[in-house]
């Protein structure tokens, strides 16, 4: 057998072994892969709200309904038939000015940026086993906006989006 034939045979053998090794490592990832197998549906209840900002209840609820089931790899369902329930309470809402420039000659400070801070208590309950799958008693999220050119709604939307992402992250990290 020539050296060229041995080289070809060796390459075929090596590629065959590589293919077999890769076939043995066949796996895939799916969103929410850490959920208990029986949790296939989730009910997102409107959060209670202890703040004076009543619009937060609907804004948080709508964002959770849109994003949470997809991110966790489950379907939305009514509370009476869902495998898990997401519930919580919005416990605080504040707008602060973390970035400002001192005024010249005793004039008031010029606010450059404002920050919306939202805090909530959240829990995800396995209805079948009546256990809390994940909870956070003081989940916080912030959203910023430029005082001169943007509205508080921009900061509030960013804070709500981050709150939802933190619920997803926390829930997935625990399962």
C-alpha positions in Angstrom: 0.0 0.0 0.0 1.4 3.4 -1.0 1.9 6.2 1.5 -0.8 8.2 -0.4 -3.3 5.3 0.1 -2.5 5.0 3.7 -3.0 8.8 4.2 -6.4 8.6 2.5 -7.4 5.6 4.6 -6.2 7.4 7.8 -8.2 10.5 6.8 -11.4 8.4 6.2 -10.9 6.7 9.5 -10.3 9.9 11.4 -13.4 11.6 9.8 -15.5 8.5 10.6 -14.4 8.6 14.2 -15.0 12.3 14.4 -18.5 11.8 13.0 -19.3 9.1 15.5 -18.0 11.2 18.4 -20.1 14.2 17.3 -23.2 12.0 16.9 -22.8 10.9 20.5 -22.9 14.5 21.6 -26.2 15.2 20.1 -28.2 17.5 22.4 -30.1 20.7 22.2 -31.2 23.5 24.4 -34.7 24.9 24.7 -36.0 27.9 26.6 -37.1 27.0 30.1 -35.4 23.7 30.0 -35.1 23.7 33.8 -38.8 23.8 34.4 -40.3 20.7 35.9 -41.5 18.5 33.1 -45.2 18.8 34.1 -45.1 22.7 33.9 -46.2 23.4 30.4 -48.6 26.3 31.0 -48.4 29.4 33.2 -50.9 32.0 34.4 -49.6 35.5 34.9 -51.9 37.3 37.4 -52.0 41.0 37.5 -49.7 42.2 40.3 -51.0 43.9 43.4 -49.8 47.5 43.5 -49.0 49.4 46.7 -47.7 52.5 44.8 -49.8 55.6 43.8 -49.0 54.8 40.1 -52.1 52.7 39.1 -50.9 52.3 35.5 -48.0 50.1 36.6 -50.3 47.2 37.2 -51.4 47.0 33.6 -48.0 47.9 32.1 -46.2 45.2 34.1 -49.0 42.6 33.5 -49.0 43.2 29.7 -45.2 42.9 29.4 -45.2 39.7 31.5 -48.0 38.2 29.3 -46.0 39.0 26.1 -42.6 37.9 27.2 -42.6 35.4 30.1 -44.3 32.3 28.5 -42.0 32.5 25.4 -38.9 33.1 27.5 -39.7 30.1 29.8 -40.8 27.8 27.0 -44.4 27.5 28.1 -47.9 28.6 27.0 -50.2 31.1 28.7 -53.3 29.7 30.4 -56.0 30.8 32.8 -55.3 30.5 36.5 -57.8 27.7 36.9 -56.0 25.4 34.4 -52.4 26.5 34.5 -49.5 24.3 35.8 -47.8 27.3 37.4 -48.9 30.8 38.5 -46.8 34.0 38.5 -48.0 36.5 41.0 -46.5 39.5 42.8 -46.8 43.0 44.3 -45.3 46.2 43.0 -43.9 47.6 46.2 -42.2 50.9 45.1 -41.8 53.3 42.3 -39.4 56.3 42.4 -37.9 58.8 40.1 -34.5 60.2 41.0 -31.9 62.5 39.4 -28.6 60.5 39.4 -26.9 62.8 36.9 -27.0 66.6 37.3 -24.8 69.6 36.8 -24.5 72.1 39.7 -25.9 75.5 38.8 -23.6 78.5 38.4 -23.7 81.3 40.9 -26.2 79.8 43.3 -28.7 78.8 40.6 -30.5 75.5 40.9 -28.9 72.3 39.6 -29.5 71.3 36.0 -30.8 67.7 35.8 -29.3 65.8 32.9 -30.6 62.3 33.5 -33.4 60.8 35.6 -33.8 57.3 36.8 -37.0 55.3 37.4 -36.6 52.6 40.0 -39.2 49.9 40.3 -39.3 47.2 43.0 -41.6 44.2 43.3 -42.1 41.0 45.2 -42.6 38.1 42.8 -43.2 34.3 43.1 -43.8 31.5 40.7 -45.9 28.7 42.2 -46.1 25.1 40.9 -49.8 24.5 41.2 -49.7 20.7 41.1 -47.2 20.3 43.9 -48.2 23.5 45.7 -44.5 24.6 46.0 -42.8 27.9 45.3 -40.5 27.3 42.3 -38.9 30.8 42.5 -39.4 34.0 44.5 -37.7 37.3 45.1 -39.0 39.6 47.9 -37.2 42.7 46.7 -36.6 42.5 43.0 -35.4 45.9 41.7 -35.1 47.3 38.2 -34.0 50.7 36.9 -34.6 52.6 33.7 -33.0 55.9 32.7 -34.0 58.8 30.5 -32.6 62.1 29.4 -34.4 64.9 31.3 -34.2 67.4 28.4 -35.4 65.2 25.5 -37.2 62.2 26.8 -40.2 61.5 29.1 -40.6 59.5 32.3 -42.5 56.9 30.2 -39.2 56.0 28.5 -37.5 55.3 31.8 -40.6 53.4 33.2 -40.8 51.2 30.1 -37.1 50.4 30.4 -37.5 49.6 34.1 -40.5 47.3 33.4 -38.6 45.5 30.6 -35.6 45.0 33.0 -37.9 43.7 35.7 -39.4 41.1 33.4 -35.9 40.1 32.3 -34.8 39.7 35.9 -37.9 37.5 36.6 -36.9 35.3 33.7 -33.3 35.2 34.7 -34.0 34.4 38.3 -36.6 31.8 37.5 -34.3 30.0 35.1 -31.3 30.1 37.4 -33.2 28.4 40.2 -34.5 25.5 38.2 
